[in-house]
Amino acid sequence: MIELISLSNITGVNKLAKNQELTFSKNITIIYGENGTGKTGYVRILRNVGFSYAKNDTIYHNIYGVSEAKSASIKYYSDGKEKTFEWNGANSNDELQNISVIY
């Protein structure tokens, strides 16, 4: 069983602010906010790593700033053990490919 813990240390994705951490609930996590606040950026990372029908979703860098390499830290539990996956915008993780992302 896979359980997401957090998504943090994000760079190079949309216009997401630095040093932010999205912490997941054990039951359901709802991301809400006004347009342009970053909701879709978080979802795009998770869709890239997990299962989604929108697999070909392009992840853009911050068009108003310096282009940085895409990266994020994804903490999760797998079979009761805490693990961290360092995403670089192109790599995958066999365990996280089993999460479904609904948007």
N, C-alpha and C positions, 0 to 999 in steps of 0.2 A: 504494500500500500504506500502511496506517495501522498505526503501532506506538505504543502508549501508553507514556509515560515516567513520569508521576507524577500524583497527585491530591493537592492541598494547599489551604491557606487556606480550609478549610471552615468555614462558619458556618450556623447555623439548621437543621441537619440532625440529627435525633434528639438524642442526648446525646454526640456526638462531641467529644473534647477538642480544644481550640484548639492551634494550632501543630504539628499532626501532618502527616506527609507519607507517603503510600503510594507506594512506588516499585515499578514493574512490571519484571519480568524479560523478557528477549527471548523466552523459550520459554513458560513457564507461571508464573502467579502464584497461589499458594494463600493464602487469608486464613483463619486459624483462630484460635480463642480461646474462652473461656468465654462463656456466655450473658450478654447485656447489655454486651458490651465494644465494640460498634460495627460489627461485621462487616456487618450488614444495611444500615446507613447508607451505607457506601461503595458497596455493590452497588446500592442504590436510586438513587444519583446516576448511576452508569454506565448503569443500565437506562433512566433518564429521558433520557439523552443518546443512547444507542445503540439497537440493535434488541433487543427482548425481547418475548416473548409476554405478559409481565405489564406491559404498558405503562401501565396505569391504577393502578399502585402509588402509594399516597399517601405522601408524604414529610412526616413530622411534625417539628415543632421540639422542642426540649428541654422536656418538660412540667413539669420540676422547676425551671426557671429562667426567665429573661427571653426572650420570643419575639424572635428576630432574623430579619432577611431571609436567605433561602437564598442561598448563594453557594459557589463552589469554583473553583479554577484547575486546568485539565486540560492538562498538557503532553503533546505527542505529536509523532511524526514523520509527515509526509505527503510522499511522493515524495522522501524523503531530507532534507527541510527541517524543522527544529524549529519548532513553532508552539505557541501557548498560547491556549486558549479559556477565557474568563471566563463561567462558568455562573451564572445568576441565579435558577435554579429554574423558569424558564419559557421561556428562549430555547433555540434549537437550533443545531446546527452541521452543515452538509451532509456534511462529511467524517466526523465522528464518528458520524453516523447509520448508518454501515456496520459499526460494531463490533457483535458479538453478545455478549450477556451471558447466561451460563448460571449459574443459581443453584439 
